[in-house]
Amino acid sequence: MQFITTHPARIYAVFVAALALVAHYIPSLPSALVLALAAAVLGTGEAVQRAENDKTAAALAEPAPAETVDQADPFEAE
């Protein structure tokens, strides 16, 4: 379960790629099924995006490590 919460975008990408391969190599699939799966993929993509946004917001809310706080700005004019 921890792997899923840590890497949702990677799992989503592999799933979507596999789904696209199946849809390409099995042309006898009903178009309604393919369209329903496409809609489900779009909805899942939104959920994955929200999970990644939550991880980013949590990382930005944490204080910076002590060793990076005192570093000089590399873009500051000397």
C-alpha positions in Angstrom: 0.0 0.0 0.0 2.9 2.4 0.7 4.2 1.9 -2.8 0.9 2.9 -4.2 0.7 6.1 -2.2 4.3 6.9 -3.0 4.2 6.4 -6.7 0.6 6.9 -8.0 1.7 8.7 -11.2 4.0 5.9 -12.2 1.4 3.2 -11.6 -1.2 5.2 -13.5 1.2 5.6 -16.5 1.9 1.9 -16.7 -1.8 1.1 -16.5 -2.7 3.6 -19.2 0.1 2.4 -21.5 -1.0 -1.3 -21.0 -4.6 -0.3 -21.7 -3.6 1.5 -24.9 -1.7 -1.5 -26.1 -4.7 -3.8 -25.4 -7.0 -1.5 -27.2 -4.6 -1.3 -30.2 -3.9 -5.0 -30.5 -7.4 -6.3 -29.9 -9.5 -4.4 -32.4 -12.6 -6.6 -31.7 -13.2 -4.8 -28.4 -16.5 -3.0 -28.4 -16.1 0.8 -28.9 -18.5 1.4 -25.9 -16.0 -0.5 -23.7 -13.1 1.5 -25.0 -14.9 4.8 -24.4 -15.9 3.8 -20.9 -12.4 2.8 -20.1 -11.2 6.2 -21.5 -13.6 8.0 -19.3 -12.4 6.0 -16.3 -8.8 6.7 -17.1 -9.5 10.5 -17.3 -11.2 10.3 -13.8 -8.3 8.3 -12.4 -5.9 10.8 -13.8 -7.6 13.6 -11.9 -7.3 11.6 -8.7 -3.6 10.9 -9.4 -3.0 14.6 -10.0 -4.7 15.5 -6.7 -2.6 13.0 -4.9 0.6 14.4 -6.4 -0.5 17.9 -5.5 -1.1 16.9 -1.9 2.4 15.4 -1.7 3.9 18.6 -3.1 1.9 20.8 -0.7 3.0 18.6 2.2 6.6 18.8 1.1 6.4 22.6 0.7 4.9 23.0 4.2 7.8 21.3 5.9 10.7 23.5 7.0 13.9 23.4 5.0 16.7 21.2 6.3 19.3 23.1 8.4 22.1 22.6 5.9 20.2 24.4 3.1 19.0 27.4 5.1 22.4 29.1 5.3 23.4 28.6 1.7 24.0 31.7 -0.4 21.7 32.5 -3.3 23.5 31.4 -6.5 21.6 34.1 -8.5 22.5 36.9 -6.2 24.7 39.6 -7.8 28.1 39.8 -6.3 
